[in-house]
Amino acid sequence: MTSAVSQNRTSKKKLETRLLIGTAIFCMFNKPVLGWADDAQELAAIKAQMRRLAAQVEAIEQRQAHKQGLPKTRTASTRAGHVGSTNTITARNGGFTAQPQGLSSGPVDPSIRFSPDMAPPRTATAGLPFKSQTAGGGPLGFQWMPEADDPQKTSSNIDLSSSSPQAITQTAVDTLPPIFSIGGISVRLGGFVELSNIWRSSNMSSGPATAWGNFPYANSPNHGLDEERLSAQLSRMSVLMEANPSKSVRLQAYVESDFAGAAGTSNSVQISGYTPRMRQGYFTFTEKDWGFHLLMGQAWSLATNYAKGILPRQEQLPAVTDNNQIPGISFTRVPQIRIGKDWNQKYWLGLSIEDPQATVGFSSSIASGDTLPAAYGQAHGARVYYSNAGGVLLNSATQYTDNPVPDIIVKGAADTSFGHYEVFGLARWFRSLSVAPGASTTKKHTTFGGGVGAGMTMPLGTKKLQLAGNVLAGDGIGRYGPTLLPDTTFNGRGQLSPVPEMMGSLGLIGHPTSSVLLYTYGGVETAGRKRYMGADGHQYGYGVTDLDLGGCDIEFGTCNAQTRTLASLTAGGWWHFMQGHYGSVMAGLQYTYIRKFAFRGNDGAGNSVYPTTEGNTVYVTFRYLPFQ
């Protein structure tokens, strides 16, 4: 018996020595990794290693006891709760002290007991040397955010079940976990890298956004001269920063950018150096108990159709690949101030004050400062001023219209079990200066325009099929459509006169599987007439019917046709075919057919002509979404 006890003591001392040496080696080799970790993370790592070593010790003792025919020792969990006959190893400031507590009749190993863990968060950089220096963060309060609970989880954040999936239309940053925090602000990163192969049946020398109203008539040599282009310009990055000062208050700041800007030095000859641009940049304030929402900055217009409420990043955007969307939808992305109110997240009311700008169309070329053709009964026309070249921090190669007040939009929306529905009103004001014939001073003119619109998104009997549509009608609303029909033209007194217009689209979105989305959209935009009779007996303005358009169908002929209607049909889909810890990869294919109709003219011999043209586009797109 004495020999057995002596062997146990000798074995015990050897095991304690091995345990301490192993712990020291672990700390030595892990010092570069954990040197920058906070105390909680360091303690957690050391304790975990000690528990593993204790388990190894127990396994060795069990084998020794079995060989020597001694009674088996208790399990680690039993011994951990029994103090009387075991040694206890405690951690003090990173060191370990063995405290003898007596002997048992068999080989025993030290039970590992710790003070309660500080439960440090698992970090997104576990195993890497770059972590916050203290538990409270670094000098700027920087701290990595916790990992997902299950490190083996490979499910994607891409949800294609929506009629407007954020992973396609936005960057889906809201569905992603925070990456790190700075002080009390959590930071999420989103975005994707994209490559699109673009083909158009007419050469428009356009990047990955199609100018729908610019498909040429047959008089242009570019008509029927197809165009092929590769572009990565729509690769996009976004940052969402969020803070919660109280349980009911949430602050968010969102910035989204791509590379669809073109500076004066941008070209595709040697280096396609296209520049970053701001797509969106705004902050929001939400008081949940009041149902109050405030947005300030550049975002999608409140006139855009929404999939839910009137909240940002919830827009009902078509799941298309073309950056200019599809004809018929209503949208702008502009600086704005938006105030919203919700009632139980079901009923919504919003008011948005948005940055104004106007487009001007006329039957002949009229630059700001030029003289209009004289109106009937007048000998001379008025000189008009309506725009200026961009100044400081604006594009000097672009004309900016004179705007008296912002555009104002009021929208009401309802979210029901049968879908989302909304109606809105739009008010606009246009300004010009004119110098009347014989006068030497300018006179200011302000005219009113606007319209009413509606939108809806509804399931068609199943969650796998949805219908989405919108409509907007009024005077001077062309800016809100992708084809950019003119908002205004001139009357005989030099005033800007809003052009009557209507636009709308209807889309059918299907989800045959969880990884496939298919869609088809139809859209139309049309303009009415706004004209005056000139002193020479000809019509002037927009939508005139006495232009000589006989050259529109003859190559190198003269064609001044004014667009009356653009109609399009788009079909395409997305396939989410790869996902994992590395992110997700998607592929998209889209085809669009567009038909353009001009206002009636004549062929120079008194015969009426109705110029038309058509265009086709095909997009093949691949996206890598590293955050999804």
Disulfide bonds with the S-S distance in Angstrom:
Cys552-Cys559 1.89
